[in-house]
């Protein structure tokens, strides 16, 4: 056998001539002891004889070693693809941890040695190494030369001898059966083909024989040499083969003993328990057969039980019984011939129950919505409603809300008709036989009668919506209960599928089977009793097992829970149930919209002849408040902001605002056209009105009953401590714009429109007063002789009073507007600017009047005695009249500013006249006369009230010297 890589040393012969396995040398001690692995085999066989008790023991060696404890895999060692060829000492190596080569993990305590650690040493020894290599090349070792020469000589000699053998003998396809090969080996041409044996032929034969013998000797010598070189490995393999054979014989005997023991164990320990298991399985099969027979008897009684449940309107129980029976037929009783038609019969019965539930729900909705709105509970027959909803959900009849919606619309129409009929019966002036239409009957009512009807309709619809909300709440609670049940069932299924629950699957399945059996075999009236029995059985078992959990649910909830658990696949999904909940909320919103639409019909029927436009402010405010209250109540009740009734009220409000504004505008125009622009007395009620505005109350005060203690009218209107001389029209204007503000307080929805109308009213007052005073329109309209300075000052003061209240009005409207509507407030800015421009024009008019007087009087001025001159006396007289006319009307600051402007005009005209006369400030006689007149003028002007500290600066009348 050829020796391979890693073969063991050549075995050595002993004294008895046998070959023994050479013992491995003990390993050299290392720096760090390696942790030894567990033994692969508990004991190495040695080939010595062992008794029965010394063989492998299943009991003794079971916990000590198994085949899975092996750390070396024999097939993997044999088929290691990393080795070039199999090891030659495979059958002689000791079976154990060192059987296969393993890699030793490097020590964590030894540093990682790299080439850099040997750098200094290599540098030191490099010169010596080069000298040594040079000397070794020049003077080779004698032993090496002899060994190499001997090996080379023997190899060359062997090769030379083998080369003497012809190549044909070395060919792999050498065969003497081949004629060509045979003729090449034995050349018969040397022999005489004519017959006979000559001396030449004999010599040739001997020569050929000797040559072939020589070839044989050369080959045998070569083979013997090769055998001698590999004899030790051959004998080593033979001895390993014998040892392996001995171990196989021992293993065979041990396996025989193990089989005998295993047979004894099977006979003693397995056959008896298996027989007991078979008996238990037989008993369980008998129990299952008995239960199946009982189940068949219960299924046989399904149809009579369903008829009994339907007679008591127990739709949920009937449907659950049908569903459970169908499930039992498909799973437990599938293929039973006697029940082949029962499935189709149950399907037809289920369809019949569907129709019955839909009809029953329609009748319930009709009776619930058309009953009296008062003196009855909000929800009619709550248990019946819950049962119907559960049944409809169980059958996935999710469109039952559409039936309720249709009945709700019809009931809303009937409510209006009933309210109108009841109110018409109380009115004797309306003949129902002549006037048959409800709209005509409502238009024949007076506003108080119609308003009472509207409030009755509002109250009826509020009660109607409360009943609908209560009914829908019951339906929603049922849907939420079903949704919660589905979620609990899902959690239970997840808990059952968990590993902790899988330990006892038989118990849960047995309880479920008992529940189905009790559900079907119950002989009582209601199916919920059977489910309660099951729950009691389960509870008693839980108490026997030591359970301390307590159940807090009611019997009805437990029965529904059990029914949902048994028919979970038939119930709607969570998505469908959530959609039903959304539909319930939408149905409540629809009810609110329907109620508002019917109220809009009542409102438009009354407004068809324009009667609502002719209402007074108080009446329309009452109507608006009633509508807003109803809208607010329905919004709180239903959670929806319906817009139809608000839109109808807004339309009527726009018409009301238009008429309201036109009446006030017409009234204001009439007052202005009849105004004589004289100061009016201020009644105490207007002073109180102004005081309430100053206190922040932008509303109309309540009318007081006249009494003996009423205050007398005053000459001025006190506003924040300032006196305002006003005309009667302005007092009424203040009341008018308070009426606008009060209307906005009562009807916030018309704030924008009312603001626009009020702006138009203020613009109208400004433009019309300008036409009458500055434009002198009052001369023709009222018949005034002239527009005096007092009229102008009074008009200016009235405009100032209106300007004072414009910011207050703006702030009030700003609180009633939405932020996106603040842009309309810019109208007040434009109005304020227009009023201020008007006031400035009146002031300019007063200055212009005096300016024309100065121009006329000073044009005749002459500087001559006597002094003061008549011209200056006339000027001072006119100034005194002007001051007398406006001092009581305008405040002191405005009076001073006005006279400063008048004084500037006077100085300008005097300066021009002096320049025309050639009088200069040279201290001459004429200069002295002018100084006397100017002093007289200054003394008279400063003598006027509130002008004593006025700086007239009369030096400016002289021309500057050039």
VEXLUMNU-615885 format. One record per residue (C-alpha): chain; x, y, z. Coordinates in steps of 0.2 Angstrom, whole numbers. Layout:
VEXLUMNU-615885
 chain    c1    c2    c3
     A     X     Y     Z
...
end
This chain:
VEXLUMNU-615885
 chain    c1    c2    c3
     A     0     0     0
     A     7    17    -5
     A    11    29     9
     A     1    45     9
     A     4    62    16
     A     4    62    35
     A     7    43    37
     A    13    37    54
     A    31    31    56
     A    35    13    50
     A    31     0    63
     A    45    -9    71
     A    46   -28    74
     A    45   -35    91
     A    53   -50    99
     A    39   -62    94
     A    40   -57    76
     A    23   -48    76
     A    21   -29    72
     A    15   -18    86
     A     8     0    84
     A    21    13    89
     A    15    23   104
     A    14    42   101
     A    27    52   110
     A    20    62   124
     A    17    80   119
     A    29    93   125
     A    23   105   138
     A    17   122   132
     A    16   139   140
     A    -4   138   142
     A   -14   123   145
     A   -28   120   132
     A   -45   115   138
     A   -48    97   133
     A   -64    92   124
     A   -75    78   129
     A   -70    60   124
     A   -78    54   107
     A   -80    36   113
     A   -81    31   132
     A   -68    17   130
     A   -56    12   116
     A   -58    -7   111
     A   -42   -17   113
     A   -47   -34   106
     A   -47   -43   123
     A   -61   -54   127
     A   -75   -46   138
     A   -90   -54   146
     A  -108   -50   144
     A  -108   -37   158
     A   -93   -29   151
     A  -102   -24   134
     A  -110    -8   130
     A  -125    -4   142
     A  -140     6   136
     A  -144    11   154
     A  -127    15   160
     A  -121    24   144
     A  -137    33   140
     A  -133    48   149
     A  -114    47   147
     A  -113    47   128
     A  -123    46   112
     A  -120    47    94
     A  -124    66    95
     A  -110    68   108
     A   -97    64    94
     A   -85    78    91
     A   -77    70    75
     A   -87    65    60
     A   -80    49    52
     A   -88    52    35
     A   -82    70    35
     A   -64    65    39
     A   -64    52    25
     A   -71    64    12
     A   -61    79    17
     A   -59    89     1
     A   -44    99     7
     A   -32    84     7
     A   -24    79    -9
     A   -26    60    -5
     A   -32    50    10
     A   -20    47    24
     A   -11    31    24
     A   -12    29    43
     A   -31    31    44
     A   -34    13    50
     A   -20    14    63
     A   -24    31    71
     A   -32    31    88
     A   -50    36    88
     A   -52    51    99
     A   -50    70    99
     A   -33    69    89
     A   -41    58    75
     A   -43    73    64
     A   -32    88    63
     A   -39   103    72
     A   -34   121    72
     A   -29   128    89
     A   -35   145    93
     A   -21   157    96
     A   -18   163   114
     A   -25   179   120
     A   -10   181   131
     A     3   180   118
     A     7   196   108
     A     5   195    89
     A    23   193    82
     A    26   202    66
     A    41   204    55
     A    45   221    63
     A    49   212    79
     A    64   203    70
     A    70   219    61
     A    85   223    72
     A    90   204    72
     A    89   203    53
     A    99   219    51
     A   112   212    63
     A   114   195    55
     A   112   200    37
     A   131   202    34
     A   135   185    43
     A   121   177    32
     A   129   183    16
     A   146   177    21
     A   139   160    26
     A   130   158    10
     A   145   163     0
     A   156   150    10
     A   143   136     8
     A   142   139   -11
     A   161   138   -12
     A   164   123     0
     A   149   111     0
     A   146    99    14
     A   154    82    12
     A   140    71    19
     A   127    80     8
     A   138    77    -8
     A   140    59    -4
     A   122    56     0
     A   116    65   -16
     A   129    56   -26
     A   124    39   -20
     A   105    43   -23
     A   109    49   -40
     A   120    34   -44
     A   107    22   -39
     A    93    31   -48
     A   103    32   -64
     A   108    14   -63
     A    90     9   -60
     A    84    20   -74
     A    98    13   -86
     A    93    -5   -82
     A    75    -1   -85
     A    79     7  -101
     A    86    -9  -108
     A    68   -16  -108
     A    59   -12  -124
     A    45     1  -123
     A    32   -11  -129
     A    32   -21  -113
     A    29    -4  -104
     A    14     0  -114
     A    -3     0  -105
     A   -11    -9  -120
     A     1   -23  -120
     A    -7   -40  -124
     A     0   -55  -132
     A   -17   -60  -140
     A   -14   -46  -152
     A    -4   -53  -167
     A     6   -38  -170
     A    11   -37  -152
     A    15   -56  -153
     A    25   -54  -169
     A    35   -39  -161
     A    39   -49  -146
     A    43   -66  -154
     A    50   -62  -172
     A    47   -79  -181
     A    57   -73  -195
     A    73   -79  -187
     A    66   -97  -188
     A    66  -108  -203
     A    49  -109  -210
     A    53  -124  -221
     A    53  -136  -205
     A    67  -144  -196
     A    78  -136  -183
     A    95  -130  -188
     A   109  -125  -177
     A   105  -107  -181
     A    87  -108  -176
     A    92  -116  -160
     A   104  -102  -156
     A    92   -89  -160
     A    79   -97  -148
     A    91   -98  -134
     A    97   -80  -137
     A    79   -74  -137
     A    75   -84  -121
     A    90   -77  -112
     A    85   -59  -118
     A    68   -61  -111
     A    74   -69   -95
     A    86   -54   -93
     A    71   -42   -96
     A    62   -51   -82
     A    76   -51   -70
     A    78   -32   -73
     A    59   -29   -69
     A    59   -41   -54
     A    74   -32   -47
     A    66   -15   -49
     A    50   -22   -41
     A    60   -30   -27
     A    68   -13   -24
     A    52    -4   -23
     A    44   -17   -12
     A    59   -16     0
     A    57     3     0
     A    38     1     5
     A    38   -15    15
     A    36    -6    32
     A    21     3    26
     A    13   -13    19
     A    15   -23    35
     A     9    -8    45
     A    -7    -8    35
     A    -9   -27    37
     A    -8   -26    55
     A   -21   -11    56
     A   -33   -22    45
     A   -32   -36    58
     A   -35   -24    72
     A   -50   -16    64
     A   -57   -34    60
     A   -56   -38    79
     A   -65   -22    84
     A   -79   -25    71
     A   -82   -42    79
     A   -83   -35    96
     A   -96   -21    90
     A  -106   -35    82
     A  -108   -45    98
     A  -112   -29   107
     A  -126   -24    95
     A  -133   -42    97
     A  -134   -39   115
     A  -142   -22   113
     A  -155   -29   102
     A  -160   -43   114
     A  -162   -30   128
     A  -172   -18   117
     A  -184   -33   113
     A  -186   -36   132
     A  -190   -18   135
     A  -203   -18   122
     A  -211   -33   129
     A  -211   -27   147
     A  -213    -8   146
     A  -222    -4   129
     A  -235   -17   125
     A  -246   -15   141
     A  -246     4   140
     A  -250     4   121
     A  -265    -8   125
     A  -271     4   138
     A  -270    19   125
     A  -280     9   112
     A  -293     5   125
     A  -294    24   130
     A  -295    29   111
     A  -309    16   109
     A  -319    24   124
     A  -316    41   117
     A  -323    36   100
     A  -338    28   109
     A  -341    45   118
     A  -339    55   102
     A  -352    43    93
     A  -364    45   108
     A  -362    64   107
     A  -365    64    88
     A  -381    54    90
     A  -387    67   103
     A  -381    81    90
     A  -392    72    77
     A  -407    72    88
     A  -404    90    92
     A  -403    95    74
     A  -419    85    70
     A  -428    97    82
     A  -421   113    74
     A  -436   118    63
     A  -449   117    77
     A  -438   127    88
     A  -435   140    75
     A  -454   142    73
     A  -456   144    91
     A  -443   157    92
     A  -451   167    77
     A  -468   167    86
     A  -460   177   100
     A  -450   188    88
     A  -433   181    94
     A  -425   184    77
     A  -407   183    84
     A  -410   167    93
     A  -418   159    77
     A  -404   165    66
     A  -390   159    78
     A  -399   142    79
     A  -400   141    60
     A  -382   146    58
     A  -376   134    71
     A  -386   120    64
     A  -379   123    46
     A  -361   124    53
     A  -364   107    62
     A  -371   100    46
     A  -356   105    36
     A  -343   100    49
     A  -350    87    61
     A  -364    79    51
     A  -358    80    34
     A  -363    66    22
     A  -377    59    33
     A  -391    54    21
     A  -406    58    32
     A  -401    77    33
     A  -397    79    14
     A  -412    92    12
     A  -411   100    29
     A  -397   113    23
     A  -408   120     9
     A  -423   121    20
     A  -413   131    33
     A  -407   143    19
     A  -425   146    14
     A  -430   148    32
     A  -416   161    34
     A  -422   171    19
     A  -439   171    26
     A  -433   178    42
     A  -423   192    33
     A  -440   198    25
     A  -449   197    41
     A  -435   207    50
     A  -435   220    36
     A  -454   222    37
     A  -454   222    56
     A  -441   236    56
     A  -451   246    44
     A  -467   244    55
     A  -457   249    70
     A  -450   265    62
     A  -467   270    56
     A  -475   267    73
     A  -461   276    82
     A  -460   291    71
     A  -478   294    69
     A  -483   292    87
     A  -487   307    98
     A  -472   318   102
     A  -477   321   121
     A  -481   310   136
     A  -472   295   129
     A  -454   288   132
     A  -441   293   119
     A  -437   276   113
     A  -452   264   109
     A  -450   246   114
     A  -431   247   116
     A  -429   228   118
     A  -438   225   102
     A  -427   238    93
     A  -411   230    99
     A  -417   213    94
     A  -421   219    76
     A  -404   228    74
     A  -395   213    81
     A  -404   202    68
     A  -401   214    54
     A  -383   216    58
     A  -381   197    59
     A  -388   195    42
     A  -378   209    35
     A  -394   219    30
     A  -384   236    33
     A  -396   246    22
     A  -410   246    36
     A  -405   265    40
     A  -412   269    23
     A  -429   263    28
     A  -428   273    44
     A  -423   288    33
     A  -438   287    22
     A  -450   285    36
     A  -442   300    45
     A  -445   311    29
     A  -463   307    29
     A  -465   310    47
     A  -457   327    46
     A  -470   332    33
     A  -484   326    44
     A  -478   336    59
     A  -480   352    49
     A  -497   347    43
     A  -503   343    60
     A  -496   359    68
     A  -505   370    55
     A  -521   360    57
     A  -521   361    76
     A  -517   380    76
     A  -530   384    62
     A  -544   375    73
     A  -541   388    86
     A  -543   403    74
     A  -561   407    70
     A  -558   419    56
     A  -551   405    44
     A  -563   393    36
     A  -554   377    32
     A  -568   372    20
     A  -565   387     9
     A  -546   388    11
     A  -539   371     9
     A  -521   374     6
     A  -509   375    21
     A  -499   389    13
     A  -515   400    11
     A  -521   396    28
     A  -504   402    35
     A  -505   418    25
     A  -522   422    32
     A  -515   422    50
     A  -509   438    58
     A  -491   439    63
     A  -493   434    81
     A  -504   419    76
     A  -491   414    63
     A  -477   417    75
     A  -485   405    88
     A  -487   392    74
     A  -469   394    70
     A  -464   392    88
     A  -475   376    89
     A  -467   369    74
     A  -450   372    81
     A  -454   364    98
     A  -462   349    88
     A  -446   347    78
     A  -435   348    93
     A  -445   334   101
     A  -444   325    85
     A  -425   326    84
     A  -424   321   102
     A  -433   305    99
     A  -423   301    83
     A  -407   304    92
     A  -412   293   106
     A  -417   279    94
     A  -401   281    84
     A  -391   280   100
     A  -399   264   104
     A  -395   257    87
     A  -377   265    88
     A  -374   256   105
     A  -380   239    98
     A  -367   242    83
     A  -353   247    96
     A  -357   231   106
     A  -356   220    91
     A  -339   229    86
     A  -332   227   104
     A  -338   208   103
     A  -328   206    87
     A  -313   213    94
     A  -314   202   110
     A  -316   187    99
     A  -301   192    89
     A  -291   194   105
     A  -297   177   111
     A  -292   168    95
     A  -275   176    96
     A  -273   170   114
     A  -278   153   109
     A  -265   152    96
     A  -252   158   108
     A  -240   144   114
     A  -245   146   132
     A  -263   142   127
     A  -258   127   116
     A  -254   116   131
     A  -272   110   133
     A  -281   111   117
     A  -293    97   121
     A  -301   106   135
     A  -306   121   125
     A  -313   111   111
     A  -322   100   123
     A  -330   115   131
     A  -335   122   113
     A  -343   105   109
     A  -353   105   125
     A  -358   123   121
     A  -364   119   104
     A  -373   103   110
     A  -382   113   124
     A  -386   126   112
     A  -395   114   100
     A  -403   102   113
     A  -410   115   124
     A  -429   113   126
     A  -434   129   133
     A  -442   144   125
     A  -428   156   123
     A  -411   151   116
     A  -402   163   128
     A  -407   151   142
     A  -396   137   134
     A  -382   149   132
     A  -383   154   151
     A  -383   135   155
     A  -367   133   146
     A  -360   149   154
     A  -365   142   171
     A  -357   125   167
     A  -341   134   162
     A  -341   145   177
     A  -343   130   189
     A  -328   121   181
     A  -318   137   183
     A  -322   138   201
     A  -318   120   204
     A  -301   123   196
     A  -298   137   208
     A  -302   152   197
     A  -305   168   206
     A  -311   179   191
     A  -328   186   193
     A  -340   190   179
     A  -349   207   178
     A  -359   206   163
     A  -378   204   162
     A  -386   189   156
     A  -392   197   140
     A  -375   203   136
     A  -368   185   139
     A  -380   178   128
     A  -376   190   114
     A  -358   187   117
     A  -360   168   115
     A  -371   170    99
     A  -358   182    91
     A  -344   169    96
     A  -354   155    87
     A  -357   165    72
     A  -342   176    70
     A  -340   173    52
     A  -358   179    48
     A  -356   196    57
     A  -350   211    47
     A  -332   216    48
     A  -325   231    58
     A  -325   241    42
     A  -343   238    39
     A  -348   242    57
     A  -338   258    57
     A  -347   263    41
     A  -364   259    49
     A  -359   270    64
     A  -354   284    51
     A  -371   282    43
     A  -380   283    59
     A  -372   300    62
     A  -376   305    44
     A  -394   300    47
     A  -395   312    62
     A  -388   326    52
     A  -401   322    38
     A  -414   323    51
     A  -408   340    56
     A  -408   345    38
     A  -425   338    35
     A  -432   348    50
     A  -424   364    44
     A  -431   361    26
     A  -449   359    32
     A  -447   375    43
     A  -440   384    27
     A  -457   379    19
     A  -466   387    33
     A  -456   403    32
     A  -457   404    13
     A  -475   401    13
     A  -478   416    24
     A  -466   427    15
     A  -473   423    -2
     A  -485   439    -2
     A  -471   450     6
     A  -478   450    23
     A  -462   447    32
     A  -454   462    23
     A  -467   473    31
     A  -463   468    49
     A  -457   480    62
     A  -440   480    69
     A  -446   472    85
     A  -456   459    76
     A  -442   454    64
     A  -430   453    79
     A  -442   441    88
     A  -443   431    72
     A  -424   431    70
     A  -421   426    88
     A  -433   412    87
     A  -425   405    71
     A  -407   407    79
     A  -413   398    95
     A  -420   384    85
     A  -404   383    74
     A  -393   383    90
     A  -404   370    98
     A  -403   358    83
     A  -385   361    81
     A  -381   356   100
     A  -393   342    98
     A  -387   335    81
     A  -370   341    80
     A  -373   349    63
     A  -374   367    57
     A  -388   367    45
     A  -388   381    33
     A  -405   380    24
     A  -415   389    38
     A  -402   402    41
     A  -401   405    22
     A  -419   408    21
     A  -419   419    36
     A  -404   428    28
     A  -414   431    12
     A  -428   438    22
     A  -416   448    33
     A  -409   456    17
     A  -426   461    12
     A  -429   468    29
     A  -413   477    30
     A  -417   485    13
     A  -434   491    19
     A  -427   496    36
     A  -414   506    28
     A  -425   515    15
     A  -437   520    29
     A  -423   528    40
     A  -415   536    25
     A  -432   543    19
     A  -435   549    37
     A  -418   557    38
     A  -421   566    21
     A  -437   573    27
     A  -430   579    43
     A  -415   588    34
     A  -427   595    22
     A  -437   603    36
     A  -422   608    47
     A  -421   627    50
     A  -403   624    56
     A  -406   632    73
     A  -400   626    90
     A  -412   614    97
     A  -415   609   115
     A  -409   592   121
     A  -422   581   130
     A  -416   571   144
     A  -419   555   136
     A  -406   559   122
     A  -394   564   136
     A  -397   547   144
     A  -394   539   127
     A  -377   548   125
     A  -372   543   143
     A  -376   525   140
     A  -365   525   124
     A  -351   533   134
     A  -353   519   147
     A  -351   506   132
     A  -369   501   130
     A  -372   502   111
     A  -390   498   113
     A  -407   507   113
     A  -413   510   131
     A  -430   505   136
     A  -443   518   135
     A  -447   526   151
     A  -465   531   157
     A  -466   550   158
     A  -467   556   176
     A  -467   572   186
     A  -448   570   191
     A  -442   571   172
     A  -428   583   170
     A  -430   598   159
     A  -422   599   142
     A  -404   607   141
     A  -396   619   128
     A  -381   608   125
     A  -378   589   123
     A  -364   584   135
     A  -352   571   128
     A  -337   566   138
     A  -338   583   147
     A  -339   593   130
     A  -354   604   125
     A  -361   601   108
     A  -374   613   101
     A  -384   602    90
     A  -400   603    79
     A  -414   591    81
     A  -410   580    66
     A  -393   575    73
     A  -402   569    89
     A  -413   558    79
     A  -398   553    68
     A  -389   546    84
     A  -405   536    88
     A  -406   530    71
     A  -388   523    70
     A  -391   515    87
     A  -406   506    79
     A  -394   500    66
     A  -382   494    80
     A  -397   486    90
     A  -402   477    74
     A  -385   470    72
     A  -385   464    90
     A  -401   455    88
     A  -397   448    70
     A  -378   446    69
     A  -380   438    52
     A  -384   454    44
     A  -369   464    51
     A  -361   466    34
     A  -376   472    25
     A  -381   483    39
     A  -364   491    40
     A  -365   495    21
     A  -382   503    24
     A  -377   513    39
     A  -362   519    29
     A  -374   525    15
     A  -385   534    28
     A  -370   543    35
     A  -364   548    18
     A  -382   554    14
     A  -382   565    30
     A  -365   573    25
     A  -369   576     7
     A  -387   583    11
     A  -381   594    25
     A  -368   601    13
     A  -381   604     0
     A  -392   613    12
     A  -379   624    22
     A  -364   627    11
     A  -374   625    -5
     A  -387   636     2
     A  -401   624    -2
     A  -410   628    14
     A  -415   645     6
     A  -426   637    -6
     A  -431   621     3
     A  -435   628    20
     A  -436   647    16
     A  -422   654    26
     A  -417   672    21
     A  -399   669    22
     A  -386   656    29
     A  -378   665    44
     A  -362   661    52
     A  -372   654    66
     A  -379   641    54
     A  -362   637    48
     A  -355   635    65
     A  -370   624    71
     A  -368   613    56
     A  -349   611    59
     A  -353   606    77
     A  -366   593    72
     A  -353   586    60
     A  -340   585    73
     A  -352   576    85
     A  -355   562    71
     A  -336   561    68
     A  -335   558    87
     A  -347   543    86
     A  -340   535    70
     A  -325   526    79
     A  -337   519    92
     A  -349   513    78
     A  -334   505    69
     A  -328   496    85
     A  -345   489    88
     A  -347   482    71
     A  -330   475    72
     A  -335   464    86
     A  -349   457    75
     A  -339   453    60
     A  -329   438    55
     A  -310   442    53
     A  -312   439    34
     A  -325   453    33
     A  -314   467    41
     A  -311   474    24
     A  -328   482    24
     A  -323   493    39
     A  -314   504    27
     A  -330   513    23
     A  -329   521    40
     A  -312   528    36
     A  -319   536    20
     A  -334   543    29
     A  -322   551    43
     A  -312   559    29
     A  -327   566    20
     A  -334   573    37
     A  -317   581    41
     A  -316   589    24
     A  -334   596    26
     A  -329   603    43
     A  -314   611    35
     A  -324   618    21
     A  -336   626    34
     A  -321   634    43
     A  -315   641    27
     A  -332   648    23
     A  -332   657    39
     A  -315   664    36
     A  -320   669    18
     A  -335   679    25
     A  -324   689    36
     A  -311   690    22
     A  -324   698    10
     A  -329   710    24
     A  -311   716    27
     A  -308   718     8
     A  -324   729     7
     A  -321   740    22
     A  -302   742    21
     A  -302   747     3
     A  -310   764    10
     A  -298   766    24
     A  -289   783    25
     A  -275   788    37
     A  -282   804    44
     A  -290   811    60
     A  -301   808    70
     A  -294   792    78
     A  -299   778    79
     A  -306   779    62
     A  -323   774    57
     A  -316   760    46
     A  -308   751    61
     A  -323   754    72
     A  -334   745    59
     A  -321   730    58
     A  -321   728    77
     A  -340   729    77
     A  -341   714    64
     A  -328   705    73
     A  -338   706    89
     A  -354   700    80
     A  -344   685    73
     A  -338   681    90
     A  -355   682    98
     A  -362   671    84
     A  -349   656    86
     A  -342   657   104
     A  -357   648   111
     A  -357   635    98
     A  -339   631    95
     A  -327   626   109
     A  -313   638   114
     A  -299   630   105
     A  -308   630    88
     A  -314   648    91
     A  -296   654    94
     A  -290   645    79
     A  -304   652    68
     A  -300   670    74
     A  -281   668    71
     A  -286   664    53
     A  -297   679    53
     A  -284   690    60
     A  -271   684    47
     A  -284   689    33
     A  -286   706    41
     A  -267   709    42
     A  -265   704    24
     A  -279   716    18
     A  -272   730    30
     A  -255   728    24
     A  -260   729     6
     A  -270   745     9
     A  -256   753    19
     A  -244   749     4
     A  -256   757    -8
     A  -257   773     3
     A  -238   773     5
     A  -238   773    24
     A  -222   766    31
     A  -216   763    48
     A  -205   778    49
     A  -211   786    65
     A  -220   800    56
     A  -238   807    58
     A  -246   794    47
     A  -237   780    56
     A  -243   787    72
     A  -261   787    66
     A  -260   769    60
     A  -253   764    76
     A  -267   771    86
     A  -280   762    75
     A  -270   746    76
     A  -270   747    95
     A  -289   751    95
     A  -291   735    85
     A  -280   724    96
     A  -288   730   112
     A  -306   727   105
     A  -301   709    99
     A  -293   704   115
     A  -307   710   125
     A  -318   697   117
     A  -321   681   127
     A  -307   668   127
     A  -297   679   115
     A  -288   689   129
     A  -272   678   127
     A  -272   678   108
     A  -256   684   100
     A  -261   695    85
     A  -243   700    80
     A  -248   716    71
     A  -230   721    67
     A  -232   711    51
     A  -243   724    43
     A  -228   735    39
     A  -218   733    23
     A  -200   729    27
     A  -187   742    22
     A  -176   738     8
end
